Amino acid sequence: MSLIKMARKKFSNTHIICHGIPERSFKIKGHQFPLCARCTGLYLGSFSYIGLVLIFNWGFNLTIFIMGLLMIVPTFVDGFTQYLNLRESNNTLRFISGLVGGVGLAIVITSLRFIPGLLGMVY
């Protein structure tokens, strides 16, 4: 079986941007969000932060970059411990960890252009 056929088979029943499991998704008046709670937080946090950076054009330093990396850790821990069946998360915790992780991810992504300068390197 070719790699493309295997990928189609693997992802044919899932969404590309989120698994969308009904129990892990928010519902409003009986209508399910297309994203799970964690992905809702990730996207909301990332896009909100990037929007604020475009408006206010904050400066960056190594401390902010490291803070962004550390903000991703709770999302990883929440998702990974749930994946290993060590505990069951709830939608509120998934959303909050996703929101914090989304902001952290946006900090890391928007900081990438400054990395050589942050580390004292010459371009």
N, C-alpha and C positions, 0 to 999 in steps of 0.2 A: 504494500500500500504506500502510495506516495505521501510526502510530508503534507502537501496541500489537502489531500483527502483526509488524512488523520486530523488535521486542524479543523476542517469543516465538520467532521464527525464530532470532535470534542466540543466545539463551540456552537453547534447548530441549535442546541436547546437552551443556550445561555445568552445573556446580554454581554456585549463587549465592554461596556463601561461599568457594569455592576451586575451581580448575580440576581438581584431583585427578589430574594426569597420573601414571600408574603409575611411570614412571622417576624422578619427582621426589618420590615418597612413600616413607615408611618402611614396612617390612614386618616383621611379627613372626610367625614360624612359617608363612610363606607367606600371611598375611592382610595385605592392604594397608590402611594408614590411609586414612580418607576425606579427609584433608587432605594437601597437599604439605608438605614439610619446612619451608619458609619460613612458611607459614600456621600450622603446628603451633607454631613458635617464637613467632610474633606473638600468637596466642591465649593460649598458656601464659604468656608474659611479661606481657601486658596484664592478664589476669585475676588472676595472682599478685600483681602490684603493687597493683591495685585492692583485692584482699582484704587485703593488708598495710596499706594506707591506712585501710581500714575498722576494722581492729583497733587500730592504733597512732596514727592520726589525726595524722600528721606536719604540721608547719607548712610553708608554701611561701614562696619568695622568687623574685626575678627570675633569680637564678643557677640555681636548680633548674629553672625553666621553660626557660631557654636550654640547659641540659644535656639536658633531655628532647628539645628540637628537634634538637640535635646527635646524639643517640643514634639518631634516625631515619635519618640520612644513610647509614650503612653498608648498611642494608636497601635504600634507594633506589639506591645505587650498584651493589650486587650485582644487583638485579633489572633495572636499566636497562641495564647493560653486557651482561648476558646477553640481554636483549630485542634489543639492537642487534647481536647475534652477535659482539661484540668478544672474548668469552671464554665458556667453559662453566664454570658453577659446579658444586659437588657438594652432596650432601644435608647434609653436616656444616656446610659454610659457610652454606648456606641456613638451616639451623636456628639457628645461632649469630647470624647477622645478623638473622634474624626475632625471636629472643629479645631481643636488645638493642633492636631497633626497637620491639618490643611494649612493653617497659618504658618506652622513651621516649615512645611514643604514649600510654600510660596516664598518664605524668607530665603531658604536655600536656593531656590530657582532664581530669584531676582538678584541674589548675591553672587551667583556664578561669574557674572561679568567682572566682578571686582576681585576675584580670588588672587590673581597674580599681584595686584597692588596690596591686598591684605597681607600676603605672606612676604612682602618686601621684594618681590621679584620684578625684574624689568621685562616689559612686554617684548 
